[in-house]
Amino acid sequence: MERVDVLLATYNGERFLRPLLDSVLGQSHSDISLIISDDASSDGTKEILRDYAAKDKRIKLFEQERNLGFVRNFEFLLNKSDAPYVAFADQDDIWAPGKLEIMLSVLKTSGKSLAYTDMRRIDADGKVIAESWFKEKGYPKISGTAIKACAVRHFCAGCSQLMTASVKRKMLPFKNDVFAHDWVSVFCASELMGIIYMPAALTNYRAHEGNVYGTTVDYAGNVVRQSHGNATYKGYLEYRRALIEQNHLRGARMCRGYSALGGGLNSSIEYLEKCKNVRFFSPLLHKYFMNMRPGGMVRRMLYELLYLHFPILHYPVYRRILKRSAK
């Protein structure tokens, strides 16, 4: 067996922590090191971790004296890893018993640098809300070396990933502008031997009010919050600029710092900057397909095309969302 380092960053996670620990330690691929860094929790998380660490020698527990934040906490964990394969874990999920065994087999057979899977979404009580995270979100299912597509859109949660140590080495040290370690890992893998999508849902991804990212299922409510309810066209354009910055540009700039291609992402960033400043419609439609690679998505692609290239057509959709949410 080849060892896998499972990296778990914890912070005030006592509510859901035990099921996650049991599911990781109960993997059919048992040659693992579970490396845990607790980020100065103030609840019962530390006591739970100490109890598990005392019972299973595969656990390596580190306790931070001050809060690092989840990004720097994962950087700390990556620096502690020395296995040929690395997986990220979130403190509130539940893994399928054969997750690592299946993913490791696919990753080795494919020769890729990173494999990622679909996920089920569950609620705080463990009830399945959606059988397919990718279908629900409309995310692209990308395999290969789609470097630009991996830079301009975040579509792959860290808890769904298994990567080779070469990806870890390319990621470290983190740049100052890193805000999503699992976006960086996918991009770095795309520049190495590429990535591979696995349709099996091998993680139960728990959506609850304490998540950092990825669980805003009330899309209309999210639009209202981000736009401050401003239904004017000027308000919409401000919201749209922020949307493009958050969903695409910020990540593309972050990935540029890791790119072996030097200025290879400059054209993608320039394209998105031009889209951000469009007021009515954009003639750059062809560049969407050159940069975004929609593979496997339809509804999301159409929505992106509207707000990136045809804001005058997207504006009525935006207004309907605000009006519906106000009722």
C-alpha positions, 0 to 999 in steps of 0.5 A: 500500500502507498501511504496517503496523508489526509490533511484536516484543519479544524476550528470549533468543529465539535458538532460534526467532528466524530463522524468525519474522524470515524469515516477517515480512520475506517477507510478500506485503504488503511495506510494513512496518516491523518494530520490534524491542525487545530486552529485554536478552537474554543469549544470541545474540538481539542478534547475530541481530537486528543481522545482520538489521537490517544487511540490511533497512532495514525493521527498526528495532532498539532494545536495552534496557539493562535488562529491562523485562518483556514488557508494558512492552517492548510499551508501548515498541514501541507508542510507537514506532509511527506507521503506520495499522495495527499487528500484534504478533509473538512471537519463536518463531512462523511467519507464513503468507506472506499473513497481513498482506495477507489480514488487512488486506483483511478489516479494511479491508472490515469497518470494524472496529478489530481483526481476529484469526485462528485459529492452528495450534499447533506444537511446538518442532520445527515439527510441527503439534500442532493445526490450530485453536487455537480449536477445541482451546482451546474459545475463543469466536469473537466478532465485533462490539462485545461489550464485556463479553465482551472484558473478562471473558475473554482469548481472543485471542493478540496474534500473531493480531491486526491493529489500527488505530492508533486502538486503539494510541492508546486503549491508551496510556499503559499503566495500572499494572495491565496484565498482558496487552497483547493483552487490552487491545488487544481490549477497546479495539477492542471499544469503538471499531468492534469486532472481527472473527474470521477462521477462517483459521489464518495463524500457526503458534503454537509451544508450548514450555517457554519461552512466557510464556502460552498453551501449558499443554496438560497441563490436568490437570497445571496443575490440580495445580500451581495447587491444590497437590494439595489434594483437600478441598472447602475446597482446591477452593474456594480453587483455584476462587477463584484460578481465577475471579480469574485467568481473569476478574476480574483482566482485567475490572478491568484493562479497566475502567481503559480503558473509556469507559463509566466504571462500565460494567464494574462490574456484570460485576465485581460478578457475578464477585465474587459467583461467586467467593464461592459455596460450593455453587451460584449463582442468577445463571446468567442473568448468565453469558449477559449477560456472558460471551457464549459464541459458538461454544463448547460444551465450554468454556461448560459447564465455565465454567458448572460452576465459576462457578455449580455448584461442588458439581457441579464438585468431583467433576470436580476430584477426578477430575483430581487422582486421575488425575494422581496415578497 
